[in-house]
Structure formats: C-alpha cells, structure tokens
Amino acid sequence: MARLVTALLGVAAAVVAAWVPFWWWAPTGSAAAFALLALTPIVAALAVVVAVLAGVLRRWVPAVVALVAAVVLAVVVVPRALGDDDPAVPPGRPGSATVTVASVNLQFGRADPASVVALVREHRVDVLGLTELTPASERALAAAGLTAELPFVSSRARRGAGGTALLARQPLAPSGIVLREGVFAQVEGRLLAPGGPVDVVVAHPAAPVFRDDPEGWAREIAELPAPASSGEPPRLIVGDLNATLDHRPLRTLLAGPWEDAADAVGAGLRGTWPTDRAVPPFAAIDHVLVSGPASPVDVLTREPPGTDHAGLVVTLAVDGGRTGVTPAP
C-alpha cells in the first residue's frame, strides 16, 4: 500500500508540474489543449492539495515538486482574485459617469427572453452584447420588452450560433472601428451616452472545437480591434471570446492596454460556462475588455434559464472629459 500511495502521489505531482510548461507553450490549434487550459485554476488548487498531502505523508520528492508547481500556478491564478488597485478612472472621480455593460450568450437563441429582459431592467443596463442571436430569438426578445428597454440596435442575427447584436439605452452611431470578419458575426457602435461616448465591439471568436481551421480561433482573437488611443473614447470588446485568461491568444491581447473587467475587480476566477451542468461553471470565457479612459467598478454574473452561459454585468466608471469627442447633450 505504501508503494501505491507513493506512486500515485508521484504521478499527481508530475501532472501538476507538467502543467506549468503546458500553460506557457500549449499549441493554440489543439482542441484538446484548448479544453484542458480552462482547468488551470482547478489544477492550481490540486497542486496545493498534492503538496500538502505528500508532505503530511512524508513523500518529500512529490511534495517538493508539487509545491514548486503550486507556487508558480498561484502566481498565475491568484492575482485574478485580488483586483487592480490603480484604476485609470477611480470611482467617484469628478467628471466621471457610470455605464453598465452586459454580455449574454443565448445558446442558439434558447435563453429565456423574459429573464434576459429582467437582467437588463434589474441592473439598468446601458449596453447589451448578445451572441448566438437567431432571428427567432430576436423577435422573442423584442416581444418580451427588450427593445423597449434598449431601443437602439445594431443586429446581425443568424441561424445557429453566428448571430450577434449590440443594443443600447442611448443612441448609437458608427464608431469607425474596422472589423475583421470571423466565422461568427461581429458588430460595432459608438454609444452616445450623456457622460461621453463609448465605442463598443461585440465579438464571438469561434472555438477550435467547432471549426475546420482550429488555428483560426487564435487568429480571430489576435485580429480583434486595437485598444483606444490617446484622446479617443473608451473602447470595449464585449462577448463570448471562447477563451479564459489561461489561453495564450487572450493572454497576449491583454499584455497590452486592454484590461479584462472581471480580472480588474478581483472576479477573474468567476466562471461563466457551463451553467447547465451538475458542476458549477468553471470556465470564464465571457468577457468585457476595457481600454481608454474607463475602469471597471463591479462585475456580476447572472444565469438566465435556457442557456449554458452566465450573463456578465459590468459597471464602468467612464471619464468622457478625457476624450477628444464631445459628449451627447
């Protein structure tokens, strides 16, 4: 029995240790790697368990190996629960305004329309990004009162998973952002909010497991619009990006000026998928990315019935006075 325990602890330590180079260099075109990387926070916790258990049982080699892996993975994962203590626009800053942004993946249009409308009303959402919007679900949402709440719409509804839409409480104008078409539709618009304009892109890069060219998923993420430049309005990317903070394409994107809203407020470990299983959602693949004179203040998740994604609700502090664009009257 002692040998079996030693062997099992050795295998477990080897797995968590191997995760470190796997996290760094995992191929972006591998569907298996894509799926496994979403488990990184769980593996980080497992590394701690293995290190403690091996230490208690005095299996020193697996204990040390697992401990080193646990420390490295903790450096990667733990900051997501801590938040950013130096926001670009501190809450309550004079001249700043609040904008509430939400993202909901409708899962082939199956999400309960009344629940989506209730989410918008409860949180007084200003901007809503919808992915997997079908023509039928668009009509059902309108009938449930969504366009009464958010009357300004830029929509590219499609059958299946490819439809996308941007809905707003205030008027929308073209943002001038050039979109590179992917497998699924993207939409853009400039929200003409009283506190200042905000440019919004709703995106939905197709995951490697659902496409003929798995590498195209990484390319779609890399080709998402550039962040806001100096003097431009805040720029947001909203939607189901089919990537967690452990996927290299998104890590690369966030290495620049883009900021992940959930990560910024210490909610980066809050999963948004799947919500229709016996296990809690563990993969944070729905995002609001922020750039320019805006900072996340709060992030909530809500689970509308009928879809396998949690809706993401993000409150932003926006400083319209720091742009070269005149706020709407």
DOPA-657629 format. One record per residue: residue number from 1; x, y, z of N, C-alpha, C in turn. Coordinates in steps of 0.05 Angstrom, whole numbers, plus 5000, padded with zeros to 4 digits. Layout:
BEGIN
- pos,n.u,n.v,n.w,ca.u,ca.v,ca.w,c.u,c.v,c.w
- NUM,X,Y,Z,X,Y,Z,X,Y,Z
...
end
This chain:
BEGIN
- pos,n.u,n.v,n.w,ca.u,ca.v,ca.w,c.u,c.v,c.w
- 1,5017,4976,5000,5000,5000,5000,5017,5025,5000
- 2,5039,5024,5015,5056,5048,5017,5068,5054,4989
- 3,5076,5034,4975,5087,5038,4948,5066,5050,4929
- 4,5041,5040,4932,5020,5050,4915,5015,5080,4920
- 5,5014,5087,4946,5010,5115,4953,5032,5132,4942
- 6,5057,5123,4945,5080,5138,4934,5077,5141,4904
- 7,5069,5120,4890,5067,5121,4861,5045,5141,4853
- 8,5022,5140,4867,5000,5158,4860,5007,5187,4865
- 9,5021,5192,4887,5029,5219,4893,5050,5229,4872
- 10,5067,5210,4864,5087,5217,4844,5074,5225,4817
- 11,5054,5209,4809,5040,5215,4784,5026,5242,4786
- 12,5012,5246,4809,4998,5271,4812,5017,5295,4812
- 13,5040,5293,4825,5059,5314,4825,5070,5319,4797
- 14,5075,5298,4782,5085,5301,4755,5065,5315,4737
- 15,5039,5310,4741,5018,5322,4725,5017,5352,4731
- 16,5016,5360,4756,5014,5389,4762,5040,5403,4755
- 17,5063,5389,4756,5088,5402,4748,5089,5406,4718
- 18,5078,5386,4703,5078,5388,4674,5059,5410,4664
- 19,5040,5418,4682,5020,5438,4674,5034,5465,4670
- 20,5056,5470,4683,5069,5496,4681,5079,5501,4653
- 21,5096,5484,4641,5104,5489,4613,5081,5486,4594
- 22,5061,5468,4601,5038,5466,4583,5022,5492,4582
- 23,5019,5505,4605,5005,5531,4606,5019,5551,4588
- 24,5045,5551,4588,5061,5571,4574,5061,5566,4544
- 25,5065,5541,4536,5070,5535,4508,5048,5518,4494
- 26,5026,5514,4507,5005,5497,4494,4999,5506,4466
- 27,4997,5488,4447,4991,5496,4420,4963,5508,4417
- 28,4961,5531,4403,4935,5544,4401,4916,5530,4381
- 29,4927,5512,4365,4910,5498,4345,4900,5471,4355
- 30,4905,5465,4380,4897,5439,4390,4871,5441,4406
- 31,4851,5426,4397,4825,5427,4411,4828,5415,4439
- 32,4845,5395,4443,4849,5383,4469,4863,5404,4488
- 33,4883,5417,4478,4896,5437,4495,4877,5460,4502
- 34,4861,5468,4482,4841,5489,4487,4823,5481,4510
- 35,4813,5456,4510,4795,5448,4531,4809,5445,4558
- 36,4833,5434,4558,4847,5430,4583,4856,5455,4597
- 37,4864,5475,4582,4874,5500,4594,4853,5514,4611
- 38,4827,5510,4605,4806,5522,4621,4806,5511,4649
- 39,4820,5489,4654,4821,5476,4681,4844,5486,4698
- 40,4859,5505,4688,4883,5514,4702,4878,5522,4731
- 41,4857,5538,4737,4853,5545,4766,4848,5520,4783
- 42,4834,5500,4772,4829,5475,4786,4855,5460,4791
- 43,4873,5460,4770,4899,5446,4773,4916,5460,4794
- 44,4914,5487,4795,4930,5502,4815,4921,5494,4843
- 45,4895,5491,4847,4885,5482,4873,4894,5453,4879
- 46,4893,5437,4858,4902,5409,4861,4931,5407,4869
- 47,4948,5425,4857,4976,5425,4864,4980,5430,4894
- 48,4965,5448,4905,4967,5453,4934,4959,5428,4950
- 49,4937,5415,4942,4928,5391,4956,4949,5369,4955
- 50,4961,5365,4931,4981,5344,4928,5006,5350,4945
- 51,5014,5376,4945,5037,5384,4961,5033,5379,4991
- 52,5009,5387,5000,5003,5383,5029,5001,5354,5036
- 53,4987,5339,5020,4983,5310,5025,5010,5296,5025
- 54,5026,5301,5005,5052,5288,5003,5070,5296,5027
- 55,5068,5321,5035,5084,5329,5058,5075,5316,5084
- 56,5049,5314,5088,5038,5300,5112,5047,5271,5112
- 57,5048,5258,5089,5055,5230,5087,5085,5226,5084
- 58,5100,5249,5084,5129,5248,5083,5140,5236,5057
- 59,5126,5241,5036,5136,5234,5009,5149,5260,4998
- 60,5174,5264,5005,5186,5290,5001,5190,5298,4972
- 61,5197,5279,4956,5201,5287,4928,5176,5297,4914
- 62,5154,5281,4915,5129,5292,4903,5119,5317,4918
- 63,5125,5319,4944,5117,5343,4959,5131,5368,4948
- 64,5157,5366,4944,5172,5389,4934,5164,5396,4905
- 65,5161,5375,4888,5153,5380,4860,5126,5394,4859
- 66,5107,5383,4874,5080,5395,4874,5080,5423,4886
- 67,5097,5428,4906,5098,5454,4919,5109,5475,4899
- 68,5129,5468,4884,5140,5487,4865,5119,5493,4844
- 69,5105,5472,4834,5084,5477,4814,5062,5494,4826
- 70,5055,5489,4852,5033,5505,4865,5041,5534,4866
- 71,5066,5540,4873,5075,5567,4875,5073,5581,4848
- 72,5083,5568,4827,5083,5580,4801,5055,5585,4791
- 73,5037,5565,4794,5010,5568,4785,4995,5589,4802
- 74,5002,5591,4828,4990,5611,4844,4996,5639,4835
- 75,5021,5643,4825,5029,5669,4814,5012,5676,4790
- 76,5004,5656,4775,4987,5660,4751,4958,5665,4759
- 77,4948,5650,4778,4919,5649,4783,4910,5668,4805
- 78,4925,5670,4827,4915,5685,4850,4910,5714,4844
- 79,4926,5728,4828,4920,5757,4823,4893,5762,4811
- 80,4881,5742,4799,4854,5746,4788,4833,5751,4810
- 81,4839,5742,4834,4820,5746,4856,4827,5771,4872
- 82,4847,5786,4865,4856,5808,4881,4848,5835,4869
- 83,4846,5838,4843,4837,5863,4831,4860,5883,4827
- 84,4853,5904,4814,4871,5926,4807,4868,5949,4827
- 85,4890,5956,4840,4888,5978,4860,4895,6005,4848
- 86,4899,6007,4822,4906,6032,4809,4889,6036,4783
- 87,4862,6039,4786,4845,6041,4762,4851,6067,4747
- 88,4846,6066,4721,4850,6090,4704,4831,6112,4712
- 89,4806,6104,4719,4786,6124,4727,4775,6115,4755
- 90,4786,6126,4776,4776,6118,4803,4746,6123,4806
- 91,4732,6105,4820,4703,6110,4825,4699,6137,4839
- 92,4679,6152,4830,4673,6177,4842,4690,6200,4833
- 93,4708,6196,4813,4725,6217,4803,4707,6239,4792
- 94,4713,6265,4798,4697,6287,4786,4697,6286,4756
- 95,4674,6288,4744,4671,6288,4715,4666,6260,4704
- 96,4669,6239,4720,4664,6212,4710,4635,6205,4711
- 97,4627,6186,4695,4600,6176,4695,4600,6146,4696
- 98,4577,6134,4702,4575,6105,4704,4561,6094,4679
- 99,4572,6073,4668,4559,6059,4646,4559,6029,4653
- 100,4536,6017,4650,4532,5989,4656,4530,5973,4630
- 101,4548,5953,4628,4550,5937,4604,4544,5908,4611
- 102,4530,5894,4593,4524,5866,4598,4529,5850,4573
- 103,4536,5824,4577,4540,5806,4555,4525,5780,4561
- 104,4510,5771,4542,4495,5746,4545,4498,5729,4520
- 105,4507,5704,4523,4507,5685,4502,4480,5669,4504
- 106,4465,5670,4482,4438,5659,4483,4436,5630,4476
- 107,4458,5616,4471,4460,5588,4464,4439,5581,4442
- 108,4446,5588,4418,4429,5583,4395,4402,5596,4398
- 109,4401,5618,4413,4376,5633,4416,4357,5621,4436
- 110,4366,5602,4453,4348,5587,4471,4344,5601,4498
- 111,4360,5621,4504,4357,5634,4530,4329,5645,4534
- 112,4319,5644,4558,4292,5653,4564,4290,5683,4560
- 113,4274,5693,4541,4273,5722,4536,4265,5739,4560
- 114,4246,5730,4575,4237,5746,4598,4260,5749,4619
- 115,4277,5729,4622,4299,5730,4641,4320,5749,4631
- 116,4325,5750,4605,4344,5769,4594,4335,5797,4598
- 117,4309,5802,4593,4298,5829,4597,4298,5836,4627
- 118,4293,5817,4644,4294,5822,4673,4322,5830,4682
- 119,4342,5817,4670,4370,5824,4677,4376,5853,4669
- 120,4367,5861,4645,4371,5888,4635,4357,5908,4653
- 121,4333,5902,4661,4318,5921,4678,4329,5923,4707
- 122,4336,5900,4718,4345,5899,4746,4371,5915,4749
- 123,4389,5913,4729,4415,5926,4732,4417,5952,4716
- 124,4394,5960,4704,4394,5985,4689,4417,5985,4669
- 125,4418,5964,4652,4439,5961,4633,4437,5982,4611
- 126,4460,5995,4605,4461,6015,4584,4469,6002,4557
- 127,4485,5982,4557,4495,5969,4533,4494,5939,4536
- 128,4482,5925,4517,4479,5896,4518,4491,5884,4493
- 129,4510,5866,4497,4520,5850,4475,4508,5822,4475
- 130,4497,5814,4453,4484,5788,4451,4500,5771,4431
- 131,4506,5746,4438,4518,5728,4419,4500,5703,4416
- 132,4503,5689,4394,4485,5667,4387,4456,5676,4385
- 133,4452,5699,4373,4426,5710,4369,4414,5701,4342
- 134,4392,5687,4343,4378,5678,4319,4355,5698,4313
- 135,4345,5697,4287,4322,5715,4281,4298,5709,4299
- 136,4293,5684,4305,4271,5677,4322,4274,5688,4350
- 137,4298,5685,4361,4303,5695,4388,4303,5726,4389
- 138,4311,5739,4367,4309,5768,4366,4280,5777,4368
- 139,4263,5763,4354,4234,5771,4355,4223,5765,4383
- 140,4231,5743,4395,4221,5736,4421,4230,5756,4442
- 141,4255,5765,4440,4266,5784,4459,4251,5811,4456
- 142,4246,5819,4431,4231,5844,4427,4203,5842,4438
- 143,4190,5819,4434,4163,5816,4445,4163,5816,4475
- 144,4185,5807,4488,4187,5807,4517,4194,5835,4528
- 145,4199,5854,4511,4204,5881,4520,4233,5891,4519
- 146,4251,5876,4506,4279,5884,4506,4283,5910,4491
- 147,4271,5913,4468,4276,5937,4453,4261,5961,4464
- 148,4242,5956,4482,4230,5979,4497,4250,5990,4517
- 149,4267,5972,4528,4288,5980,4547,4312,5991,4532
- 150,4320,5977,4511,4344,5985,4496,4336,5989,4467
- 151,4326,6012,4460,4314,6016,4433,4333,6020,4410
- 152,4359,6024,4416,4378,6029,4395,4394,6003,4390
- 153,4392,5993,4365,4400,5966,4359,4418,5965,4334
- 154,4439,5950,4336,4455,5942,4313,4457,5912,4313
- 155,4443,5899,4295,4439,5870,4296,4448,5856,4271
- 156,4460,5832,4275,4466,5814,4253,4458,5786,4262
- 157,4432,5783,4266,4421,5757,4275,4425,5736,4253
- 158,4431,5712,4261,4435,5690,4242,4423,5664,4255
- 159,4418,5645,4238,4410,5619,4248,4435,5606,4259
- 160,4431,5589,4280,4454,5575,4292,4468,5593,4312
- 161,4494,5591,4313,4510,5605,4334,4522,5631,4324
- 162,4518,5638,4299,4534,5660,4288,4523,5688,4291
- 163,4499,5691,4303,4487,5718,4304,4497,5734,4328
- 164,4499,5760,4324,4509,5778,4344,4494,5804,4343
- 165,4491,5818,4366,4477,5844,4366,4488,5861,4388
- 166,4484,5887,4383,4491,5908,4403,4465,5924,4407
- 167,4456,5926,4432,4432,5942,4439,4440,5962,4460
- 168,4427,5986,4459,4435,6007,4477,4412,6024,4486
- 169,4415,6035,4510,4394,6053,4521,4395,6081,4508
- 170,4420,6089,4501,4424,6115,4488,4430,6111,4459
- 171,4428,6132,4443,4433,6128,4414,4460,6116,4407
- 172,4460,6102,4385,4485,6090,4374,4492,6104,4348
- 173,4518,6108,4343,4528,6118,4318,4551,6100,4309
- 174,4559,6101,4284,4582,6085,4275,4607,6093,4291
- 175,4623,6074,4299,4647,6080,4314,4671,6085,4296
- 176,4669,6076,4272,4692,6077,4254,4711,6055,4257
- 177,4706,6036,4276,4724,6013,4280,4720,5994,4257
- 178,4742,5985,4245,4741,5966,4223,4742,5938,4235
- 179,4723,5922,4229,4722,5894,4240,4732,5874,4219
- 180,4747,5855,4228,4755,5833,4211,4737,5810,4215
- 181,4722,5803,4194,4701,5782,4196,4713,5755,4204
- 182,4699,5742,4223,4706,5715,4230,4684,5696,4223
- 183,4685,5672,4235,4664,5652,4230,4637,5663,4239
- 184,4636,5676,4262,4611,5688,4272,4612,5718,4268
- 185,4588,5730,4267,4586,5759,4262,4597,5775,4285
- 186,4606,5799,4278,4614,5819,4297,4598,5845,4291
- 187,4593,5861,4311,4580,5887,4307,4595,5908,4324
- 188,4593,5933,4315,4606,5955,4330,4587,5979,4330
- 189,4592,5997,4349,4577,6021,4351,4588,6040,4371
- 190,4582,6065,4369,4590,6085,4388,4566,6093,4405
- 191,4567,6087,4430,4545,6095,4448,4547,6125,4454
- 192,4527,6140,4448,4527,6169,4453,4514,6175,4480
- 193,4530,6167,4501,4520,6170,4528,4523,6198,4538
- 194,4506,6207,4556,4508,6234,4567,4535,6241,4579
- 195,4548,6221,4591,4574,6226,4603,4597,6225,4584
- 196,4592,6219,4559,4613,6217,4539,4610,6192,4523
- 197,4621,6192,4498,4617,6169,4480,4634,6145,4490
- 198,4624,6121,4483,4638,6096,4488,4636,6079,4463
- 199,4658,6070,4453,4658,6052,4430,4657,6023,4439
- 200,4639,6008,4426,4634,5980,4435,4636,5962,4411
- 201,4650,5939,4414,4650,5918,4394,4639,5893,4408
- 202,4620,5879,4395,4611,5854,4405,4623,5832,4388
- 203,4637,5814,4400,4653,5794,4386,4647,5766,4396
- 204,4652,5746,4379,4648,5718,4386,4667,5700,4369
- 205,4693,5700,4376,4711,5683,4362,4702,5653,4364
- 206,4702,5639,4342,4693,5611,4343,4715,5594,4355
- 207,4707,5577,4374,4726,5559,4388,4739,5539,4369
- 208,4763,5529,4375,4777,5510,4358,4761,5484,4354
- 209,4745,5477,4374,4730,5451,4372,4706,5453,4353
- 210,4699,5477,4343,4676,5480,4326,4683,5491,4299
- 211,4707,5487,4290,4715,5499,4264,4734,5480,4249
- 212,4736,5484,4223,4753,5467,4207,4783,5476,4209
- 213,4787,5501,4216,4815,5511,4219,4819,5519,4248
- 214,4827,5501,4266,4830,5507,4294,4847,5531,4300
- 215,4868,5535,4284,4885,5559,4288,4871,5585,4283
- 216,4848,5584,4268,4833,5608,4263,4822,5621,4288
- 217,4818,5606,4309,4808,5617,4334,4828,5637,4345
- 218,4854,5629,4346,4874,5647,4356,4877,5671,4338
- 219,4874,5667,4312,4876,5689,4293,4854,5709,4297
- 220,4829,5699,4302,4807,5717,4306,4811,5734,4331
- 221,4822,5723,4352,4827,5738,4376,4849,5759,4371
- 222,4870,5751,4357,4892,5769,4351,4882,5793,4334
- 223,4862,5788,4317,4852,5808,4299,4829,5825,4310
- 224,4823,5821,4335,4803,5839,4348,4813,5867,4347
- 225,4795,5887,4348,4804,5915,4345,4825,5923,4365
- 226,4841,5942,4357,4862,5953,4375,4849,5969,4397
- 227,4863,5972,4420,4852,5988,4442,4850,6017,4434
- 228,4836,6032,4451,4833,6061,4446,4860,6075,4448
- 229,4865,6094,4430,4889,6110,4430,4884,6135,4448
- 230,4905,6149,4453,4903,6174,4469,4883,6193,4456
- 231,4865,6204,4471,4845,6223,4461,4820,6211,4449
- 232,4820,6184,4447,4796,6170,4436,4778,6163,4459
- 233,4752,6158,4453,4733,6149,4473,4741,6122,4484
- 234,4731,6114,4507,4736,6087,4517,4727,6067,4496
- 235,4741,6045,4495,4734,6024,4475,4731,5998,4490
- 236,4709,5984,4484,4703,5958,4497,4701,5936,4476
- 237,4709,5912,4484,4702,5888,4470,4685,5871,4488
- 238,4662,5864,4479,4642,5851,4496,4634,5824,4482
- 239,4632,5803,4497,4621,5778,4485,4634,5753,4495
- 240,4626,5731,4483,4637,5705,4488,4662,5702,4471
- 241,4685,5705,4484,4710,5703,4469,4721,5675,4467
- 242,4707,5656,4478,4716,5628,4478,4745,5625,4486
- 243,4752,5640,4507,4779,5639,4517,4779,5648,4546
- 244,4794,5634,4563,4798,5643,4590,4824,5658,4592
- 245,4830,5669,4615,4855,5683,4619,4879,5665,4618
- 246,4875,5639,4615,4897,5619,4612,4902,5612,4583
- 247,4886,5621,4565,4891,5616,4537,4910,5636,4525
- 248,4931,5627,4512,4952,5645,4503,4943,5667,4485
- 249,4924,5663,4466,4916,5686,4449,4904,5709,4466
- 250,4888,5703,4486,4877,5724,4503,4898,5736,4521
- 251,4916,5719,4531,4938,5730,4548,4954,5750,4532
- 252,4960,5743,4507,4975,5762,4490,4961,5788,4486
- 253,4935,5786,4481,4919,5810,4477,4919,5828,4501
- 254,4917,5815,4525,4916,5830,4550,4943,5839,4560
- 255,4964,5832,4546,4991,5841,4553,4995,5871,4547
- 256,4977,5882,4529,4978,5910,4522,4958,5926,4538
- 257,4947,5947,4526,4929,5965,4541,4902,5954,4548
- 258,4894,5932,4535,4868,5921,4542,4868,5910,4570
- 259,4845,5913,4584,4842,5904,4611,4817,5887,4613
- 260,4819,5864,4626,4795,5847,4630,4780,5857,4654
- 261,4754,5863,4651,4739,5875,4672,4738,5858,4697
- 262,4732,5832,4694,4730,5814,4717,4757,5812,4731
- 263,4778,5809,4717,4805,5808,4728,4811,5833,4744
- 264,4802,5856,4733,4809,5882,4746,4795,5886,4773
- 265,4772,5874,4777,4758,5878,4802,4760,5854,4821
- 266,4777,5835,4814,4781,5812,4831,4761,5790,4827
- 267,4747,5790,4804,4728,5769,4798,4737,5751,4775
- 268,4763,5751,4770,4773,5736,4747,4771,5706,4749
- 269,4765,5695,4772,4762,5666,4775,4732,5658,4774
- 270,4715,5677,4769,4686,5671,4768,4679,5659,4741
- 271,4671,5634,4740,4665,5621,4715,4639,5630,4703
- 272,4637,5629,4676,4612,5636,4662,4601,5613,4646
- 273,4616,5591,4645,4607,5567,4629,4619,5542,4642
- 274,4603,5520,4642,4575,5517,4634,4557,5520,4658
- 275,4534,5531,4652,4514,5535,4674,4492,5514,4673
- 276,4493,5496,4654,4472,5476,4652,4482,5448,4659
- 277,4502,5446,4676,4513,5420,4684,4510,5417,4715
- 278,4516,5394,4725,4515,5389,4754,4537,5404,4768
- 279,4560,5409,4755,4582,5423,4767,4578,5453,4763
- 280,4589,5469,4782,4588,5498,4778,4603,5507,4754
- 281,4596,5530,4742,4611,5539,4718,4640,5545,4727
- 282,4659,5535,4711,4687,5537,4718,4704,5553,4697
- 283,4694,5556,4673,4709,5569,4652,4699,5598,4648
- 284,4717,5617,4652,4709,5645,4649,4715,5653,4620
- 285,4696,5647,4602,4701,5652,4573,4685,5676,4563
- 286,4668,5688,4579,4653,5712,4572,4667,5736,4584
- 287,4671,5757,4568,4688,5779,4578,4677,5806,4570
- 288,4685,5826,4585,4684,5854,4576,4713,5864,4579
- 289,4725,5871,4556,4752,5882,4555,4749,5912,4553
- 290,4766,5926,4568,4764,5955,4571,4791,5968,4563
- 291,4789,5990,4548,4813,6006,4543,4805,6036,4542
- 292,4825,6053,4545,4819,6082,4545,4810,6092,4572
- 293,4798,6116,4574,4791,6128,4599,4766,6116,4611
- 294,4768,6091,4620,4746,6077,4633,4758,6055,4651
- 295,4744,6050,4673,4754,6029,4691,4731,6013,4702
- 296,4734,5986,4704,4713,5970,4716,4710,5976,4746
- 297,4685,5977,4755,4680,5983,4783,4668,5958,4797
- 298,4651,5943,4782,4638,5920,4793,4632,5900,4771
- 299,4632,5874,4777,4626,5853,4758,4607,5833,4772
- 300,4585,5827,4759,4566,5808,4769,4561,5787,4748
- 301,4553,5763,4756,4543,5743,4737,4515,5735,4745
- 302,4499,5730,4724,4471,5721,4728,4467,5698,4708
- 303,4449,5679,4715,4445,5655,4699,4417,5654,4688
- 304,4412,5665,4664,4386,5663,4652,4380,5634,4645
- 305,4356,5625,4650,4349,5597,4642,4350,5594,4611
- 306,4356,5570,4602,4355,5564,4574,4382,5566,4560
- 307,4402,5577,4573,4428,5579,4560,4449,5567,4579
- 308,4472,5559,4567,4493,5547,4583,4514,5567,4591
- 309,4509,5593,4587,4527,5614,4595,4515,5632,4617
- 310,4531,5641,4635,4522,5662,4653,4524,5689,4639
- 311,4505,5706,4645,4507,5733,4635,4526,5749,4652
- 312,4541,5766,4639,4562,5782,4653,4552,5811,4654
- 313,4552,5823,4677,4543,5851,4681,4566,5867,4693
- 314,4575,5887,4679,4599,5902,4687,4591,5932,4690
- 315,4598,5943,4713,4595,5972,4717,4621,5985,4712
- 316,4621,6006,4696,4645,6020,4689,4644,6049,4698
- 317,4666,6060,4707,4669,6089,4711,4683,6100,4686
- 318,4669,6118,4672,4679,6129,4646,4684,6159,4649
- 319,4707,6167,4640,4715,6195,4641,4713,6207,4613
- 320,4688,6217,4606,4684,6228,4579,4700,6253,4575
- 321,4708,6267,4596,4723,6292,4592,4751,6288,4583
- 322,4761,6263,4583,4788,6258,4575,4791,6249,4546
- 323,4770,6253,4530,4770,6245,4502,4768,6270,4485
- 324,4773,6267,4460,4770,6289,4441,4743,6291,4428
- 325,4724,6276,4439,4697,6274,4428,4678,6289,4446
- 326,4661,6305,4436,4641,6320,4452,4619,6302,4462
- 327,4613,6302,4488,4592,6285,4498,4565,6292,4486
- 328,4547,6272,4485,4520,6277,4475,4505,6296,4494
- 329,4487,6312,4484,4472,6331,4502,4453,6315,4520
end
